[in-house]
Amino acid sequence: MKVLVTGANGFLGRHVVAALLRRGHEVRALVRPTARIECLGWSGVEVLRADLRSPGDLAGAFAGVDTLVHLAAVAIGGEDAQFSAAVVGTERLLEAMARSATRRIVLASSFSVYDWSKVRTELDESSPMVAAPELYQRDGYAIAKVWQERVARCLAERHGWELVVLRPGFIWGRERAYLAGLGQAVGRAHLTISPRTRLPLTHVENCADLFARVVDHPRAACETFNVVDGHDARTWHYLGDYVRGTGAGWLRIPVPYCLARGVVALADRISKLIFRGKGKLPGLLVPSCFEARFKPLRFSSLKIRQALDWQPPFTYAECRQRTYGWSARPCESKVAPAATRAATYVEAQ
């Protein structure tokens, strides 16, 4: 079958393209006009350049396409840019799809759409989503992903499309191994918040394998799945692997979740008293954002394992080797030492 992949040259996208090709699918890769793709080594991939945020006729992108895999998003930068890429871009893309014969969408969503404050012990597909993220003090990425899902669901229902929503946890891999859920670097120290928490990890190659699997899987139609590998990787040990793998040289300092949550609550209360609710704290000090990074929960992958009989191709040890044991190709960003990197839930573009 023929698959259109948006954000195809991104961190997740390039692995999805490779996984689709391994399964024998034809791939049309939609990338931005200025994207560098020469170093990706694509063979047999049809490349289409377009900016989803700009006016233009995208109908030709869907010619002969059976399934759309929509990965394009902006995970860093201003809130307006994130919203425009995820929501406005999705609206324009799906308006073009409505004029084609394409009937299935695989949408890359995120764990950031959940209302972590209302989840008690285990986060799964039945956990509540954030009803009004813009009023709930969630970051721009969470707001954009919530609205992107709403737009996709609305249009899929209107046109009778098969919408498959995949919500990955923390996607990691050779080019992006540092995660927002690890804590905060302060000089040569790293405050490791909630060190015994099991991280909702999915390695980029495992995640890509699942995206490629659901493009034509009959039991995936009109379903929503959380994407986690299910490996027992805790914050303390994962950060230790990162430090050893990258030579970051940090001294890990464990910080219990309850202590850190108390400090955040105090900072939030002081800010409201001083600035009367008009001050803007860093995301780390906003209670709802803090919980979405660090709250100690269990993360179930039972639904996707039962429905699709899916197991991640690589174990945690194998993922660690693939992340830290290979040298990067010349055009790939190396794993950064990283206090200066913007860490997010998922960056598909």
Secondary structure, 3 states (H helix, E strand, C coil): CEEEEECCCCCCHHHHHHHHHHCCCEEEEEECCCCCCHHHCCCCEEEEECCCCCCCCCHHHHCCCCEEEECCCCCCCCHHHHHHHHHHHHHHHHHHHCCCCCCEEEEECCHHHECHHHCCCEECCCCCECCCCCCCCCCHHHHHHHHHHHHHHHHHHHHCCEEEEEEECEEEECCECCCHHHEEEECCEEEEECCCCECCEEEHHHHHHHHHHHCCCHHHCCCEEEECCCCCCEHHHHHHHHHHHHCCCCEEEEECHHHHHHHHHHHHHHHHHHHCCCCCCCHHHCHHHHHHHHCCCEECCHHHHHHHCCCCCCCHHHHHHHHHCCCCCCCCCCCCCCCCCCCCCCCCC
